[in-house]
Amino acid sequence: MGSELATAIACTGVGEIHLSDPDNFSSDNLYRHTLGLRSVGMPKSVCVAHDLSLHYPWIVTQWDQETLQLKTDVEKLNQYDLIVVAIGTPTIERQFHDFVTTNDVKTPVLYTWLEGYGIGGHAVLDIPKSQGCLRCAYLDPDTCEQGLASNLNFLSPNQDITTTLAGCGHQFIPYSGISAKTTAAMAAEMAMGYLNGLNTKSSRVSWRGSEQAALDVGLSVSYRYHSFTQSLQVEPLKNRECDVCVG
């Protein structure tokens, strides 16, 4: 989803964007990425930065191949207007959140991810000194304790949602380019809302799709999926039981 999100943000007219991705582009990415066949084998960040520069000649692009775990230069992190994390790895996202919180990073962070089988996508805007943080999205709704699965998710936790293609052994989370575009557009709108001064508090937003494809492969959906009615509507992120930003 990162390439779709970078494109969605770039087309709003931002002046500078810094892309970071340690991976190289592979043929497995073709149907879910903005890059094409000519980029196979090349660094994703380099190719996306090049494409954005060609399409939007007034934007300044930078790139690197660092992992999120290596983003530990607090002074540099504080130079950005907004940090967007779209890696789809909850453990690393929580570690990064704990790092920026502990080190008093002033730059807001937007975390975004999508779920498999077209069931939905989510974005969380974590603004320092504003009640509501990424950890609010990981409180177990039953015990109010910090958990390992986001309470925003529409698929129930502790399920294996990965699949393989033709038994080749390569596992991936099944989602379409449409789901990636939908989530990217939603997250980009939240990002630009903050940059334009409209989103001033930590907040969250989700979109919900059909659960049928997930049910067809034997997966179950969460309580939130059935009770959710606020698709694409920005809501407060604050959870009054959070011991990180509220307690």
N, C-alpha and C positions, 0 to 999 in steps of 0.2 A: 504493500500500500504506500510505501514511502515515496515512490516515484510519482504516483498519482497525486499525493499530497503536496509534493514539491511543485508540481505543475499547477495545481489549483491555487497555491499561494502566490506563485510567480505571476500568474495572469491577473492578479489584483493590482499589480503595479508597485510591489515592494522594491526598494532600491538595491538590497543586498541579501543574498542567501548563501549560507554555508552548509554544504551537504557532507554527511559523514556516513560511510558504510564500509565495513571490512570485506564484503563479499564481491566476488566476480559474477558477472551475468552469465547464466546458463540457459540452454534451450528449454529447461523445465519451467523457466519464468515467462516464456513468450506470451502465454495467454492471459497473464495477470500482471503485466508490466507495461510501462510506456515505451520502453526500449524495444528495438527490433532485432532481426537476425544478424545484422552487421555488428552488433555489440557483443555477441556471444564470446566469452573468454576474456572480456575486458572488465576493469573495475566499474562497478555500478555507479559509484559517486562521480567518477570522471565522466562517464558517458552521459549521465543525466545532467550534470553541470554544463557539458558541451551543448546538449540539445536545447537547454533553457537559454543559453547565450545566443544560439542561432535564432530561436523563435522570439525571444524578447531581448533585442540587442542593447537595451538601456539598463538591463539588470547586471549587477556585479556578482559573479558566482565564485565561490571558493569550494574546495573539496579536500577530503582526507579519507584515509581508510582505517581510522581508529575505531575500536569498539567503544561502547558506552562506558565500560569499566575504566577506560583510560582517560576519560574526561574528568580529570581531577585538578586542573588548573583553575582555582577559584577566581583569580583575577581575570582570566580570559572568559570564564563563564559569566562573570558580571558585566562584560562588555556587550553581551547580546541583549536585544530587546525582548526576545522570546526564544525559549528552547522547546523544540517539538520532538518527542520521542515516539517513534512508530516502529518498534522492533518486535512486538508480539511476544515478549519474554517476561512474564510477570515478576519472576524472582529478581532479575537484573533491574527491572524498573523500580522495584521496592528498594533495592540496594542503592540505586542512584538517588532516589527520593531521600533516603536516610542520610546520604552523603551531603546533598545540598542543604538539608535542614540542619545537620550538625555543624556545617561550615558556614552557615548564614549566607548562602548564595542569594543575592537580591533578585535575580532574574526569574520570572514566572516560568513554569514548565507545563506544557500541554502533553499529556499521555493519551495515545489513541490506539485502538486495536479493533479487529473485527473477529467474529466467531465463524466457525465453519458452517457449511451447508446453507449459506444465505440466510441464517436466522437473525443476524443483526450486527451492529457495530456500536462502538462507544468512544467517547472522548471525555477526559477529565482535565480541567484547567486548575492548576495548583498555584495560587498567588501567595507569595510570602507575606506574613503578617495578616493574612485574611483567614478567618476561621473556615476550615475545610481544607483537607489535604488528600493526597493519594491514599493514605492509610485509612481515611474514612470509607473508601470504597472497598476495603478489605476486612471490615468488621463482620463477623458471622451474624446474620440476622436473628439467630436463635439464642446464641450465647453472649453476643456483644463483645466477643474476644477477637483479637487479630487472627485472621485466617490466611490460607494460601490461595484461595479462589476469590475473585472479585464478586462482591454482592450485586454488581450491575449485570453480570452475565445472564444470558437467557438459556444456555445449556447447563444442566445440573453438573456439579463438580464430580471429580473422581471417575471420569469416563474417558476411554481412549477414543479420541475423535480423529486420529490420524489414519491415513489409508495409504495404499501403495498403488502404483500404476503398472498393470500387466505383470504383477509379481516381480518387478525389477529390484525390489528391496529398498527403493528410495521412498521414505515416508514423508508425507506432507499433510497439512490441514486443507481439506477441500473447500475452496471458495472460488467464486468466479470473478472476472474482471469487473462485472457490474457491482458486486458487493464492495470491491476495493474502491471503485469510483464513488459510490454512495457514501462510504465512510470517510473517504478523503474530502469530499465536498463538505460534509458536516463538520469535520474537524477544522478545515480551512476557514469556514465561516466563523467558528468559535475563535480561532486564532486572530482573524482580522477584526473581530468584535473587540478583542482585548487591545490590539494595536491601535485601533481607532477610538479607544476610550469608552466603548459601550459596555464591555464586560469588565467590571471593576472588582468583582468578588469571585472567590473560588467557586467553580460550578461544574456541572456535568451535563451531558446530553447523549442520547441514544436513539437509534432507529431500530425498528423491529420488522423482520420479514416473516415469511411463512416457515412453520416448523415441520412441514410435511417431509421434506428431504431428510431431515434428521431422524424423524420417527421411522421412516422407511428402512433405515439401517440399524434400528434398535436403540437409538439414543433417547434419553428423557430430557425434558425441559424443566427449567426452574420455576419456582412460584412466581418470581418476578415476571417471567415471560407471560404468564396468564393474567397477571394483575396490571401489567404495564399499559398505560393509555396516553403517555406523553411523548409520543414519537416526534423527534426533531425539536422538542421544546427544551430550552436551557433551564435547568433547575439548580438550586443551591446544592453544593457538595457537602456542606457541613453535616456531620453526624454527631449529635450531642454526647454520644458514648465514647467518642474517640479520645484516647488518652495521650495522643501526640499533639494535636493542635487545639483541643478544647480543654482537656483535663489539666 
